[in-house]
C-alpha cells in the first residue's frame, strides 16, 4: 500500500485528495496546510510520495529542497494550480519527481502517484527552449527592458524581440506582458 502525505493549504483540496487516494487503495499518512508543517510531517511519517502544492505558505520551489533533505526517501509529486511548463522544469530542477496541474483527471493523479512510488518521474512534455531563450526568460523575470536585456546578452534589441516572439509562440502567451508575468511567476511561484 502506497503511503502518501498531502501538503496543500486548502482543507477542501486535502480532503478531496485523501478520499480519492484512499478509494484507490492508498494510505494517506497525514495532511499538512503549509510547507513547514509538511516538511516536519514528512520527516516523522516516512511517506513514499508527498503531494506538494507550490502556492502555499512556506511552500514553493525552495521548500522542495528542504523537503528532499528532511525525507530523502520520499518521492515528491507537485500538484499545483499553476499549469506552466516552465514551472514544471523548475520543479524538476528543485528536486521534484513529478508535476501535475490540479486540472488533471482523478485517474491521471492516481496513476502519477503510483508511477512516482515506483521510482518513475512524471513530468509533462514542455516546450524545448534554447539556452538563449532560457537566459532571456531569466532577465525578463528580473524586470529588465528589451534594451537592457540586449546589452546584458551582447545582442541587438531586434534579436531580443525575435527571441520574445519565439518564446510567446512556444509558451502560448498572447503578449510580451503576459510572457514577462509568466517569467516572474516562474521565479516566484507564490505569485498569482
C-alpha positions as CSV (number, residue, x, y, z in Angstrom):
1,X,0.0,0.0,0.0
2,X,1.4,3.4,-1.1
3,X,1.9,5.8,1.8
4,X,1.0,9.4,0.8
5,X,1.4,12.7,2.6
6,X,-0.8,15.6,1.3
7,X,0.6,19.1,1.6
8,X,-1.8,21.8,0.5
9,X,-3.1,25.0,2.2
10,X,-6.8,24.3,1.2
11,X,-8.6,21.9,3.5
12,X,-11.2,21.0,0.9
13,X,-8.5,20.1,-1.5
14,X,-6.7,17.9,1.1
15,X,-10.0,16.2,2.0
16,X,-10.9,15.5,-1.6
17,X,-7.4,14.2,-2.4
18,X,-7.4,12.0,0.7
19,X,-10.8,10.4,-0.4
20,X,-9.6,9.9,-3.9
21,X,-6.3,8.2,-2.9
22,X,-8.0,6.1,-0.2
23,X,-10.5,4.8,-2.7
24,X,-7.6,3.9,-5.0
25,X,-6.1,1.7,-2.2
26,X,-3.5,4.1,-1.0
27,X,-2.9,5.1,2.7
28,X,-2.8,8.8,3.5
29,X,-0.4,9.0,6.4
30,X,-1.0,12.7,7.0
31,X,-2.1,16.1,5.8
32,X,-0.4,19.5,6.2
33,X,-1.5,23.0,5.4
34,X,1.9,24.7,5.0
35,X,5.3,23.9,3.7
36,X,6.9,23.9,7.1
37,X,4.3,21.6,8.5
38,X,4.7,19.3,5.5
39,X,8.5,19.1,5.9
40,X,8.1,18.2,9.6
41,X,5.4,15.6,8.9
42,X,7.5,14.0,6.1
43,X,10.4,13.7,8.4
44,X,8.4,11.8,11.0
45,X,5.9,9.9,8.9
46,X,8.2,8.5,6.2
47,X,5.7,8.7,3.3
48,X,6.6,7.1,-0.1
49,X,5.0,10.0,-2.0
50,X,4.4,13.6,-1.0
51,X,1.7,15.6,-2.9
52,X,3.1,19.1,-2.8
53,X,1.3,22.4,-3.7
54,X,3.6,25.2,-4.7
55,X,1.5,28.3,-4.0
56,X,1.0,27.9,-0.2
57,X,2.6,29.4,2.9
58,X,6.1,28.1,3.3
59,X,5.9,26.2,0.0
60,X,7.4,27.0,-3.3
61,X,10.4,25.6,-5.1
62,X,12.9,26.4,-2.3
63,X,10.8,24.3,0.2
64,X,11.1,21.3,-2.1
65,X,14.8,21.3,-1.4
66,X,14.1,21.3,2.4
67,X,11.6,18.5,1.9
68,X,14.1,16.5,0.0
69,X,16.7,16.9,2.8
70,X,14.1,16.1,5.5
71,X,12.7,13.0,3.8
72,X,15.2,11.8,1.1
73,X,13.3,8.5,0.6
74,X,10.1,10.3,-0.3
75,X,9.1,10.9,-3.9
76,X,7.8,14.5,-4.4
77,X,4.8,15.0,-6.8
78,X,4.0,18.7,-7.3
79,X,0.2,19.2,-7.7
80,X,-0.5,22.8,-8.4
81,X,-3.0,25.3,-9.9
82,X,0.0,26.9,-11.7
83,X,-0.1,24.9,-15.0
84,X,3.1,26.2,-16.5
85,X,5.6,24.1,-18.4
86,X,8.4,26.4,-17.3
87,X,7.5,25.9,-13.7
88,X,7.4,22.2,-14.3
89,X,11.1,22.4,-15.3
90,X,12.0,24.5,-12.3
91,X,10.3,22.0,-10.0
92,X,12.3,19.2,-11.6
93,X,15.5,21.2,-11.0
94,X,14.5,21.8,-7.4
95,X,14.2,18.1,-6.8
96,X,10.6,17.2,-7.5
97,X,9.9,13.7,-9.1
98,X,6.7,14.8,-10.8
99,X,4.5,17.7,-11.7
100,X,0.7,17.8,-12.4
101,X,-1.8,20.6,-12.8
102,X,-4.8,20.5,-10.5
103,X,-6.9,20.4,-13.7
104,X,-5.8,16.8,-14.3
105,X,-8.3,14.0,-14.2
106,X,-8.6,12.0,-11.0
107,X,-7.3,8.8,-12.8
108,X,-4.3,10.7,-14.0
109,X,-3.4,11.8,-10.5
110,X,-3.7,8.2,-9.1
111,X,-1.6,6.9,-12.0
112,X,1.0,9.6,-11.3
113,X,1.2,8.8,-7.6
114,X,1.7,5.1,-8.5
115,X,4.3,5.9,-11.0
116,X,6.2,8.1,-8.5
117,X,6.0,5.4,-5.9
118,X,7.7,3.0,-8.4
119,X,10.5,5.5,-8.9
120,X,9.4,6.9,-12.2
121,X,9.5,10.6,-13.0
122,X,6.2,12.2,-14.1
123,X,6.5,15.5,-16.0
124,X,4.5,16.9,-18.9
125,X,6.3,17.4,-22.1
126,X,7.1,21.1,-22.2
127,X,8.5,23.2,-25.0
128,X,12.1,23.0,-25.8
129,X,13.8,26.3,-25.1
130,X,17.2,27.3,-26.3
131,X,19.9,28.3,-23.8
132,X,19.5,31.9,-25.1
133,X,15.7,31.8,-24.6
134,X,16.3,30.5,-21.0
135,X,18.7,33.4,-20.4
136,X,16.2,35.9,-21.8
137,X,13.4,34.5,-19.5
138,X,15.7,34.9,-16.5
139,X,16.4,38.5,-17.5
140,X,12.6,39.2,-18.0
141,X,11.9,37.8,-14.5
142,X,14.4,40.4,-13.2
143,X,12.4,43.2,-14.8
144,X,14.9,44.2,-17.5
145,X,13.7,46.0,-20.6
146,X,14.4,44.7,-24.0
147,X,17.3,47.2,-24.4
148,X,18.8,46.2,-21.0
149,X,18.4,42.5,-21.9
150,X,20.1,43.1,-25.2
151,X,23.0,44.9,-23.6
152,X,23.4,42.2,-20.9
153,X,23.4,39.4,-23.6
154,X,25.5,41.3,-26.1
155,X,22.9,41.1,-28.8
156,X,20.7,43.6,-30.6
157,X,17.3,44.7,-29.5
158,X,15.9,43.3,-32.7
159,X,17.3,39.9,-31.8
160,X,15.8,40.1,-28.3
161,X,12.4,40.9,-29.9
162,X,12.8,37.9,-32.2
163,X,13.5,35.7,-29.2
164,X,10.5,37.1,-27.4
165,X,8.2,36.3,-30.4
166,X,9.6,32.7,-30.4
167,X,9.0,32.4,-26.6
168,X,5.4,33.8,-26.9
169,X,4.7,31.2,-29.6
170,X,6.3,28.3,-27.7
171,X,4.7,29.2,-24.3
172,X,1.3,30.2,-25.6
173,X,1.5,33.8,-24.5
174,X,-0.6,36.4,-26.3
175,X,1.6,39.4,-25.4
176,X,5.1,40.3,-24.1
177,X,3.4,41.5,-20.9
178,X,1.9,38.0,-20.3
179,X,5.4,36.5,-21.1
180,X,7.0,38.8,-18.5
181,X,4.4,37.9,-15.9
182,X,5.0,34.1,-16.5
183,X,8.7,34.6,-16.3
184,X,8.3,36.5,-13.0
185,X,5.9,33.8,-11.7
186,X,8.5,31.2,-12.7
187,X,11.0,32.8,-10.3
188,X,8.4,33.4,-7.6
189,X,5.7,30.7,-7.8
190,X,3.6,32.0,-4.9
191,X,2.5,34.9,-7.1
192,X,-1.0,34.8,-8.7
